[in-house]
Amino acid sequence: MDPSKIWKKIGRFRILVIGRANAGKTTILQRVCNTRENPEIYNSAGEKVGITMLCGEHDIENEMVFRNNPGFVFHDSRGFEAGGESEFDKMKAFIASRSKEAKLKNQLHAIWYCIPMDEASRSFTEGEIKFFSQCDTGSIAVMVLFTKFDALYDVAYAQLKSKGKLMEEAEELAPKHAEESFAMGSQLKTLYHSKDIRRPPKHHICLPNMDKDDADCGPLIERTARTLDNEVLQQLFVSTQQTNLKLCMKYAVERSLPKVFDSAETIASKARKEIIGKLGAWFPHIWSFPTLRRM
């Protein structure tokens, strides 16, 4: 389906963000939407109820939208340690109700579970294990976001220094060493191979330094796109995000050009216009300008 038609029909990509306060959720969503502003909050009736951070009292049914990119709709579920059984049940009921929605635009399209790594010897909490063992997310794409991953750089630095590395060399090698150690560590073994985890996520990603001005959320965007099995949702997600132009170009060329060249039409002026239109449909935030559409 043409991404521009998908965009008009569904309109917005809906993500449930799970994680306790101070997990870095707000920062990540700001990076994804390329803004420093807080989201605007709307209730289930579409009424604006305020502008807030992802903490404190909230309703999982509320929609969080950033003015800089209204194509994304976020729902927040705080960590289950904060609300115990009640919070967990609310989250399960929300996922179940959204899964039953007849219209794709009202369904949940992805779940980002944020787990901060800024605690010493970080292991999975009871609430996190409970989610991945008991919560039936059906066909919804679930990803774990290991936030504040740069907290592990200090640990890696100390390990390298203890092995005789000089200060500058240890500092340079610390990020890679942290990633390699984490890949072989207990967290991922628990997440993907533990008998307690009956419903592991489809993917995970490590996100360091997201609080920096030059933070790159490109890997998160790319990994999420690959996680989506539904091609319509994949097209919607790629064309909605505005931070990774390279990804838009990649999908536009790989998904649109083969369909044009495989058709029986001759590559003439009509076909040229069709090619430009199909490629431009992957960039709706740019292609919507009349001057571009007349090309």
Solvent accessible surface area in square Angstrom, and as a share of the most:
residue,aa,sasa,rsa
1,M,115,0.51
2,D,38,0.20
3,P,8,0.05
4,S,22,0.14
5,K,127,0.54
6,I,0,0.00
7,W,76,0.27
8,K,164,0.69
9,K,150,0.64
10,I,15,0.07
11,G,25,0.24
12,R,84,0.31
13,F,0,0.00
14,R,8,0.03
15,I,0,0.00
16,L,0,0.00
17,V,1,0.00
18,I,0,0.00
19,G,2,0.02
20,R,70,0.26
21,A,49,0.38
22,N,127,0.65
23,A,0,0.00
24,G,17,0.16
25,K,7,0.03
26,T,15,0.09
27,T,37,0.21
28,I,3,0.01
29,L,1,0.00
30,Q,15,0.07
31,R,25,0.09
32,V,0,0.00
33,C,3,0.02
34,N,100,0.52
35,T,18,0.11
36,R,136,0.50
37,E,84,0.38
38,N,53,0.27
39,P,0,0.00
40,E,16,0.07
41,I,11,0.05
42,Y,56,0.21
43,N,37,0.19
44,S,96,0.62
45,A,80,0.62
46,G,52,0.50
47,E,103,0.46
48,K,107,0.45
49,V,82,0.47
50,G,28,0.27
51,I,95,0.48
52,T,61,0.35
53,M,85,0.38
54,L,11,0.06
55,C,73,0.44
56,G,49,0.47
57,E,163,0.73
58,H,63,0.28
59,D,70,0.36
60,I,18,0.09
61,E,61,0.27
62,N,28,0.14
63,E,25,0.11
64,M,11,0.05
65,V,12,0.07
66,F,1,0.00
67,R,152,0.55
68,N,74,0.38
69,N,4,0.02
70,P,76,0.48
71,G,6,0.06
72,F,0,0.00
73,V,0,0.00
74,F,0,0.00
75,H,0,0.00
76,D,8,0.04
77,S,0,0.00
78,R,70,0.25
79,G,3,0.03
80,F,7,0.03
81,E,94,0.42
82,A,67,0.52
83,G,25,0.24
84,G,37,0.35
85,E,107,0.48
86,S,66,0.42
87,E,12,0.06
88,F,3,0.01
89,D,70,0.37
90,K,118,0.50
91,M,1,0.00
92,K,77,0.33
93,A,61,0.48
94,F,4,0.02
95,I,3,0.01
96,A,47,0.37
97,S,56,0.36
98,R,26,0.09
99,S,63,0.41
100,K,169,0.71
101,E,64,0.29
102,A,103,0.80
103,K,122,0.52
104,L,52,0.26
105,K,85,0.36
106,N,41,0.21
107,Q,44,0.20
108,L,8,0.04
109,H,2,0.01
110,A,2,0.02
111,I,0,0.00
112,W,1,0.00
113,Y,5,0.02
114,C,3,0.02
115,I,2,0.01
116,P,4,0.03
117,M,1,0.01
118,D,71,0.37
119,E,77,0.35
120,A,101,0.78
121,S,113,0.73
122,R,13,0.05
123,S,77,0.50
124,F,26,0.11
125,T,30,0.18
126,E,147,0.66
127,G,7,0.07
128,E,8,0.03
129,I,52,0.26
130,K,39,0.16
131,F,3,0.01
132,F,2,0.01
133,S,13,0.08
134,Q,92,0.41
135,C,4,0.02
136,D,93,0.48
137,T,17,0.10
138,G,62,0.60
139,S,107,0.69
140,I,16,0.08
141,A,6,0.05
142,V,10,0.06
143,M,3,0.01
144,V,0,0.00
145,L,0,0.00
146,F,1,0.00
147,T,2,0.01
148,K,67,0.29
149,F,1,0.00
150,D,45,0.23
151,A,36,0.28
152,L,34,0.17
153,Y,36,0.14
154,D,107,0.55
155,V,81,0.47
156,A,3,0.02
157,Y,62,0.24
158,A,59,0.45
159,Q,75,0.33
160,L,12,0.06
161,K,83,0.35
162,S,93,0.60
163,K,144,0.61
164,G,62,0.60
165,K,73,0.31
166,L,135,0.67
167,M,124,0.55
168,E,147,0.66
169,E,73,0.33
170,A,0,0.00
171,E,115,0.52
172,E,137,0.61
173,L,61,0.30
174,A,4,0.03
175,P,45,0.29
176,K,126,0.53
177,H,35,0.16
178,A,4,0.03
179,E,88,0.39
180,E,91,0.41
181,S,49,0.32
182,F,11,0.05
183,A,59,0.46
184,M,148,0.66
185,G,19,0.18
186,S,76,0.49
187,Q,27,0.12
188,L,20,0.10
189,K,118,0.50
190,T,39,0.23
191,L,1,0.00
192,Y,69,0.26
193,H,153,0.68
194,S,31,0.20
195,K,190,0.81
196,D,77,0.40
197,I,15,0.08
198,R,166,0.60
199,R,84,0.31
200,P,62,0.39
201,P,8,0.05
202,K,82,0.35
203,H,66,0.29
204,H,43,0.19
205,I,11,0.06
206,C,36,0.21
207,L,4,0.02
208,P,42,0.27
209,N,50,0.26
210,M,14,0.06
211,D,95,0.49
212,K,101,0.43
213,D,132,0.68
214,D,124,0.64
215,A,24,0.19
216,D,99,0.51
217,C,7,0.04
218,G,8,0.08
219,P,68,0.43
220,L,0,0.00
221,I,0,0.00
222,E,64,0.29
223,R,65,0.24
224,T,1,0.01
225,A,0,0.00
226,R,133,0.48
227,T,2,0.01
228,L,8,0.04
229,D,117,0.61
230,N,68,0.35
231,E,85,0.38
232,V,39,0.22
233,L,17,0.08
234,Q,17,0.07
235,Q,3,0.01
236,L,1,0.00
237,F,0,0.00
238,V,0,0.00
239,S,1,0.00
240,T,1,0.01
241,Q,0,0.00
242,Q,69,0.30
243,T,49,0.28
244,N,15,0.08
245,L,102,0.51
246,K,158,0.67
247,L,8,0.04
248,C,1,0.01
249,M,104,0.47
250,K,98,0.42
251,Y,9,0.03
252,A,2,0.02
253,V,75,0.43
254,E,89,0.40
255,R,70,0.25
256,S,7,0.05
257,L,39,0.20
258,P,63,0.40
259,K,107,0.45
260,V,3,0.02
261,F,114,0.48
262,D,120,0.62
263,S,49,0.32
264,A,111,0.86
265,E,79,0.35
266,T,109,0.63
267,I,94,0.48
268,A,55,0.42
269,S,91,0.59
270,K,150,0.63
271,A,1,0.01
272,R,140,0.51
273,K,129,0.55
274,E,52,0.23
275,I,25,0.13
276,I,39,0.20
277,G,24,0.23
278,K,58,0.24
279,L,47,0.23
280,G,9,0.08
281,A,3,0.02
282,W,1,0.00
283,F,28,0.12
284,P,9,0.06
285,H,50,0.22
286,I,72,0.37
287,W,27,0.09
288,S,70,0.45
289,F,117,0.49
290,P,85,0.53
291,T,90,0.53
292,L,52,0.26
293,R,119,0.43
294,R,172,0.63
295,M,108,0.48
